[in-house]
Amino acid sequence: SHYREFIPIKLSVAMAYPQYGGRGAGGMLTPKSQVEISVSCFNLKDCDILSKSDPMCVLYTTTFGSKQQFKEIGRTERVKNSLNPKFAHKFKMDYFFEEQQTLKFEIYDVDSSSAVLSNHDFLGRAEFTIGEVVSSRGGTKEKPLVGGGKGKIRVYIEEISESKEVVHLKLQAKNLDKKDFFGKSDPFLIFYRIGSTQDAKVVAHKTEVIKNTLNPTWRPFSIKLSELCNSDYDRQIKVECWDWNSSGNHEYIGECFTTMKEIKSKSQRSFEFINPKKKHKSRKYKNSGILEVVNFSISQIQSFLDFIRGGMQLNFTVAVDFTASNGDPRTPASLHYINQYEPNQYMMALNAVGDIIQDYDTDKMFPCLGFGGMLSSGHVSHEFYLNGSQTNPVVSGVQGIIQAYQYSLQTVRLYGPTNFSPVINHVARQCQTCVDGSQYNVLLIITDGVITDVDNTIAAIVRASVLPMSLIIVGVGPADFEAMEVLDADNKLLSDRSGDKAERDIVQFVPFREFNGGRGCDFSLVQAKLAKEVLAEIPDQITGWMAKRGIKANPPTDFAIVPPLPGDTCVGNVPAQGDPAYQMPPPFPGQQPISGAYSQPNQPLPNQSYHGYPAPGQPSPS
């Protein structure tokens, strides 16, 4: 059954663009407004012979700075056997008054499990701008679908009132109407958030189907208060009860209305399902069943900023591809070629992600790894240290990462194959030493080709999914990265060959070419766009991991890490780079001082360690 809980896709604002938001607490860039987009269609073309179409909606929006170039945002669920679908899946976007944000909706009749849209029947498309929809009466606008034959699409956009409250509900029903000839009923519920008018209703949640019963008890579920009633305790919530049929022609049992204020106050925890047609026909009609609230509670969501303000450290590790497919670094055709006039794709990716994450790391000390290279000893390694050290891969700052990368290009021979699992396991071992929520780790892998150790990599990701860790993969160069999308399990959790399933999705893959404008482009804009894309899922991955383990954010402390404002010299009470109290490891072989402040590094404090590695001069753990 397609009646299940659908989790909306959240699209985070590009924090790298100050012109599109104001500074909030701690200097964070915040969106001006966030909107939720709901979609429904009417009188679609029927492409199926023995049944009706199974429609799905795909949303595209124009890329930043372009009015013609569209990028896919997400897809709704498939609604079986319906020519008038009301999609439960919602799209969330940041809305900016000063930008024309064009939305393109395409409707497909889904014929298989293929993710390739050309394998399905096209039913039509329509384009809107967010501005024209939100300025329409009731925030709703209809347009005919073009290119598919017939049908209309209705788009409803509502501004979201953000709330940290989550509602937890367990529901049951009693004495529902019997709808099936040879059985009882197969009931399920649909919750609607009511808008400014009764017609402006949006599907907020669907329960599962309970087969062959007139007294169902549905599984407990949780939903954000903002999704259920836009965080308005007095806003009406409509609950419909239906009898499920495999043909898609579900039979109506009844409806009831309530508010969160009513449920929370315990003034009413049971509601009559009323079928308006039955009530109109008979004066003796009472109801079509009773809905009862078995359990109800409200909890507070812990946000990413709650953890940051509570002192959580965000650790950043880099792993760079040194396989021969990158090309000879001495030739301009190589992806590793260093041009004095512009950075290569590896350097731009390192800068893009590092510049953002370093603001959340007090010591700004970053482990840097390489894989697929032949070392001076003749040994091919998939877990060597870019700074040339045998015991400690840590360097200082983003500039230190770039210097370590350039140093290895002079000392390591490009070889192969492309194995990810050793560097993933390397970071996972560091994560295992601190699972109390005080630290979270982000691994950035930059590669030019398809991975060789697919099974081992998937197994490593599955094991790492239970740890405080996220994995970002940036593909550089012209290679076909389609197989890499398997790792970015947005719609289905990864499973390894033994059948073990990942606890959560921790991978974000992005091809660099989607952001690179070629020679003469604005490299700072390219890096900002890339950073927005690859870092968008990190906050939710962090809060998701904390929630699964029941870890609460500490109260805000003086050591909380917030992005510094221009001119800031330190973060919290932690010494800034260049301060005499700032600690860093000695330079790696061949390293040039980053600035005069680093030419005479201080000695490490006794027993000091860097991200789980021994400090310079300290013995390595056995």
N, C-alpha and C positions, 0 to 999 in steps of 0.2 A: 504493500500500500504506500502511496505517496503522501499519505496523511501522517506527518511526523513533524517534529520541531525543526524549524529552519532558523539558522543563526545568521543575521544580517552581516554583510561585509562592511567593515568600517574603513573609510579612506581618510588617513591622517593628513593634516595640512603639511605643506612643505615648509619646515621650520627654517630652511635656509633662505627664504625669501622675505626679508623684513618689510618689503613694501606691501605685503599681503596680510599683515597682522600686526597687532600691537604687542608691546612687552607686558607680559603678565608677571606673576610672582616669580621672583628669582631671575628675572630677565628672560623667561621663556617666551617664545613667539607663539601667539595663540590665534586661531582662526576667528574671523569676525562673527560667523554664524555657521551652524551645521544644519543641514536639511536631510529629510528622509524622503525617498522617492518610491511611490507605490504605483504599480502598473496593473491594468486590466484591459481586456480586449473583448470585442463584440462581433458576432457574425463572421467569424473567420472562415476561410476556405477549407472545405473538407477534402483532405487528400487521401484518406483511408477508405478502402472499399467496404470492408465488413464492419467498420466501427467509425468513430469520429477521429479528428486530428488530436495529437498529443502535444500541445503547444508548449514552447519554452521561449522566454524573452532574453535577449542579449543586449546589454547596455554598453555603448561606446561614448567617449567624450573627447573633445579636441585636446591635443597635447598642448602643453604650455607654450605660448607664443605662436601658435598656429591655428588658423580657422578652418583648414581643410584636412589636416592630418589627424585621423581618429585612432584612439587606442581603446582596447576592450577593458571595461571596468569589472564586469562580472556577469553572471548568468543566474536566472531564477531556477526554481525546480521545474520539472515537467509535470503538467497537469493532464492526466489521462482522460481520453474520450470527452473532450470539451471544445466547443466552438465559441464559448463565452468565458474564458478563464479569468479568475481573479487570483493573481499570483501572491503567495504568502511571503515569498522572499522580498526583502526590501534592500534598496541601495542607499547608502549614506554618503554624503559629500559635503565638503566645505563650500560655502557660498560666499562669493565676493561681489559686492555691488559694482565695483569698478572694472570687472572683467566679464566679457561675454562668454559664458560657458555653454557651449552647444552640446546637446545630448542627442545621440542617435540610437533609436530602439529598433532592433530587428527581431522578427518573430519566426520561429522554425517549428515544423512538425517533426518531432524527434522519432526516428525510426529504429535506432539502435543505441548501444552504449558508447558509440564513438564520440570523441571530443571534437572531431573535425566537422565543422559546420557544413561543409560542402556535401557531406554524406547524408544530410537531412533536407527535407523539402522546405523551401523558402516561402513564407506566407506573407511577407511584406515588411516595409520599414516606414519610419516616420522620424522627423527631426523636430526638436523643440530647443528653445533656450530656457535656462532656469528662470531668467527674468520674466519671460512671457507667461510662464506657468504660475509663478508666485504672484504675479500682478493680476492674474485672472480671478474672477469671482470664485470664492471658496478654495482658491489654490488648485483648481482643477481645469484641465484643458483636454479637449478631444481633437483628434485629427484622423483623416482616413489613411489607411495603410496603402502605400504605393509599391508597385512592382510585384505584387503577389496575387492580384485578382480582385479581392474584396476584403471588407472588414474595417473596423475602426479600433483605435487605441486610445485609452484614457489614462492620463498621467496626473497623479495627485502629489503635490509637494507640500510638506509641512515642516516648519522650523522645529527643531528638537530642543526641548528644555532639558539640559543635562542634569542628571541626578545620580547620586551614588547608591541609591536605594534599590535593592533587589527583592522581589516578592517571591515567596515560596508557597506553593499551593498543592494540596492534595484534595481531589474532588471525587464524589460519588453521586450516583443518581438512583432513584427508586421509582418503580411503577411506571416505566416509560411505555409509550404506545407500542403495540406489536405491529410490525410492518412487513415481516416476511411470511409468506404463505406456508412454507414448510418448516419454519423455525420461529424465532422470536424477533429480535432486531440486532443490528451490528452498529451500535452507537459510537459516535465521535463528536467532539465539541469544537466549535470555532469561536474564538474570542475576537471581538472587533473593538477598536478604539474609535469612538464617535468624534467627528469633527465639529465644525461650527453648525452643520445641519445634519439631519438623520441620513441624508444621502451621502454625505462625506464620511463614510466609514472605511476603516482600514483594517485588514486582517492583522492581528497582533500575535496570535498563537493558534495552532491546531494540535489537538491531542491525537494519540494513537487510536486505532479502531479496536473496540472490545467485541469479540464475535459472540453472537447467539445468546444475548442476555437482555433482560429488562431492568436489571439492577447492577449496572457496571461500576467498578472502581478503577479510575484511571491512575496511571503512574504519577507520582509527585513530579512537579516541574518547577523550574525557576525562570523568571523573566524580569528584565529591567523595568522599573516603574515608569521610566520614560517611554518605553515601547508599549506598555499596557495602557497608560492613560496620560502620556505626555507629562508625567509627574504632577498631575492635577488631581487631587483627592476627590474633588467634586465632579469631575468629568464622568459622563455616563460610559459604562462598559456594557456592550451587548454580547450575550452568550447564546449561540445557536446550537441546537442538538439535531444531528442528522443520522439517518440510517444508511450505512454504506452499502453500495452495490457495485460489483465489479465492472458493470457497463459504464459507470460514470454518472448514471442517472440516480443520484442519491435522493432519498425521500426525506422530506422535512418532518421532524417530530415537534419541535417547538422552540421558543425563545424566551429569554428573561433579561432584565436590565438591573444593573447595580452600580455602585461606586466604591472606590477604595475606602472612602470615609465610612461607608455603611459596613463594609466587611471588617475593617480595623476596629471599629467601635463595638463589635459583637452584637450590634442591635439586630442584625439579621444574618444568619448563616445558612438559611435554606430559602430556595426560590422556586416558584412554580414555573414550569415550562408551559407557555401558552402558544397554541397554534391559532393564529388569527382567523384562518378560513373555517376551522371547526367551531371557534367561538361565535363567528358570525352566523353559522348555520343553525346552531342549537342553543337554546336558553339553558338547557340542563348541563351543558358542557362545563367542566370544572378546570381540568388541566390535562396535560399530556405527560406528566411526570414531575418529580421533584429533584432539584439539584441541591446537594448539600456540601458545605465546606467542612472537610474532615480535619485538615490541619492548615494553619495559616501563620506565617511569620514574615518579618521584614529584616533584612540585614544590610549592612553597608559595604559597598565595593571599595576595596583598597586600590587606589590609582597608582600609576607609575611614579607620579610626583610625590605621592605619600611615602613611597619607599626611598626615593632619592633624598627627600628632606629628612628622612629618618636615618640617613647615613649609609645606605647601601652603596657599595662600590661596583662600578661597571668595568670589568677587566677586558682588555682587547688584545687578541693574538692574531698575528698575520701568518699566512702560509702562501708561498709563491711557487708557481709552476716553473721548473727548470728543465723541462723536457725539450728534446731536439726539434720538435715540431714548431717551436717558436722561431726558429731560424737563427743563423749566426749573429750574435749581438753586435758584431763589428760592421754589419751591412745594414743599409737603410731599410731593407725589406723586412728585417727582423722585428718582431713585436717587442723585443728587449732592447732595440736600438735606442741609444740616448742621444737625442738631438739637442744641441745647445740652445735652440730657439724655442722649443716646445716640449712638454713632457710626453712620454709614451703612455699607452693606455694603462699599463701596470702602475705607473707613478700617479696618474690621475685617480685611479681607483683607491690607491693607498691614501692619498691626500683627502679624497672625498669622504671616506668613512672615518678615517683617523681624526680629521679635524672636528667632526661632530662628537665622537665618542670620548675624545681626550678631555672634554669639559666635565665628564662624569667620573674621572679617575684622578684621585688626588696626587698620586706620585708621578703620573704620566710615564710610567715605565712599562714598555710593551715587549713581550716575547715575539721574536720573528723567526719563522721556520721556512725551510725550503724542501721541495720534494722533486724526485725525478732527475737529480743531478749526480754527476760523478765527481767525487772529491779528489784532492791531490794524491790521496793514498791509492787511488784506483777503485775505490769502493763506491758503488751506486747506492745512494741513500734517499729514502723518502721521509726523512725526519732529521735534517741537519739544521744547524743554527746559522742564520745569515751573517751574524757578526764574527764568525770564525772561532768562537769559543767552543770548548768541548763540554762545558758544564753549565753555562748560563746563557740563554738566548735573549736576555732582556737588553733593550736599548732605551734611550731617553728621548721621548717626544716623537712627533711625526717626522721631524727632520732626521732623527736618529734612525727611523725605519727606512727612510729613503737612502741614507748613507749606507746602511747595512745591506740593502738590496744592491746598490751600485758596487759595493765591495765584493759581494758574492759573484757578480757578473764577471769580475776579473779573476776570480780564484776557483770557480766551479765550472766544470764542463757540462753543457747541456746534453742530456741523455734520455732516459725514460725507463719504464713506461709511466703512465699517469695514474698513480695510486693515491687516493684520498685517505684511506682508512688509518694509516699510521699517524697523520697529523691530527685527525679527529680523536683517535685514542689518546694521543699525547695530551690534548687539552682536557679530555674527559678525566684523565688521571689527576690533573690539577684540581678539577672541580670536586672530585671525591673528598678532598681534604677540607672542604668548607661547604656544608649543605645546610647551614642554619639561617640562610636568607641575608647574610651580611654582604655577600658577594654574588655577582652574576657575571658569566663569561660569554663573550662574543668572539667567535672565530671567523675571520675573513679569509676565504680561499679564492685566489685569483688564478685562473687557468685558461689555456687556449684550446683545449680539446676535450673530447669525451673521455670519461674515466675508464680505466682498464679493470680495476678491481670492484666491479659493480656490486657483487654479492657481499664482499667484505665491507664495503662502504655503507650499504644499507644496514647490515648488521651492526656496524659501529654507531650509526645514527639512531637505530632502535634502542641500543644500550644507553646512548647519551641522552635520550629523550626524558629520562627520569632525573637527570642532573640539571643544575642551574646553568644551562648552556644553550646558546643559539648559534646557528651556522648560516653565514652569508656566503654565497658563491657568485662571483662575477666572472662571466665568460668574456674573454677578449678575443679580438680577431674575427675572421670571417667563417669559422667552423660552424657546422650544423649542430646546435645544442639541443635538439628536440629530445634526445634521450635523457638529458639532464633534468627535464621537467618532471621526470618520475620522482626525483628526490624532493621536489617542492610539492609536498602532498597537501595541497589546499583543500581538496575535496574528499580524499580518502587517506587514512593514516597508513604509513609504510608498514610492511610486514617483511620479515626476513625469511630465508628459505626453510627455517625450522618452524615457521608459523607464529613466532613471537611478534606482537604488534607494538608499534611505537605508542607511548603514552600520549604524545601530543606532536603537533607539527612544529619542528624547530628549524626548518630550512627555508631560506628565501633565495631563489636563483634569478639573476638578471643578466641578459646579454648586454655588454657595454655598447654595442653598436646602435642600440635603440636611443642612446643619448649623445653619441659622438657626431658632431657636425662636420668633421673633417678639418682640413687645413683652414686656418683663418677664423675658426669658430671661437666663441667666447668660452675659454676653458673653465673659468669660474662658474659660469652658468651650467656647463656640462657636469661639473663635479657636484653642484648643488642639486641638480635633477637626479643624478645617480644616488646621492646620499638620501634624498627623499624616498626613492623607490626601495632601496635595500634596507633602510632602517625603519620603514613604516610598521612592520609587524613586531619589532622588538619590544615595545612597551607592553603589548598584550601578551606576548610570550612570557615576559617576566611576571606580570601579575597573575597569569594563568598558572605558572609553576608555583608561585607563592600560595595561591588559593588552594591548590590540590594538597598542599602540605599543611594547611592551616596556619601559615606564617603571617603574622600581622606586622604592619610597619611600625617601627619605633617612633616615639614622639620626635618632632623636629629637634635637631641638635645644632650646636655651633659648627659641627663638622659636616653638616649636610652639603652635598655637592649640587650646585646649581650652575648653569652656564654663566661665565663671567661677562660682565658688560665691557665694552671697549675701554681700555685704560686700567682695568682691574689688574692687580699684580699678584693676587693670591685668591684661593678658593677656601672659604671658611677660615679655619685657623691653621691651614696647611701651608707651609712656606712655598712661595712660587719659585719657578726655575730662575736661577740667578741669585736667589737669596743665599747667604752663607750657610743657613741651616738646611738647605736642600741637599738631599742625598742622591747619588747616582753611581752606577758601576763605572769602573775605569773604561777608557775607550778600547774598542776592539782593534785588532791588528790593521793598521793602515787608515784608521779613522782620523779624519780631520776634526778639530774642535768645532762644535756647532756655533759657538760664540766665545768671546773672551771669558765669559763667566765659567766656561766649562774646561778651560785649559788646565786648571789645577783642581780636579775633583776631590771632594772630601773623602776621607776614609769611611767605610761603612760602620754603622753603630754595631756594638757587640750583638751577635746572633741575629742581626737584621737579615730578612729575606725579601726577595722581590717576587711576588705572585707565586709563591711556593717553591721558588728556586733558591739555591744557596747564594748568599751575598758574596761579592768578590773577596777572596781570602778566607772564606769559610769552607769547611770540608763538605763534600757532597754527601747526601744521605746514602747509606749502604742499601 
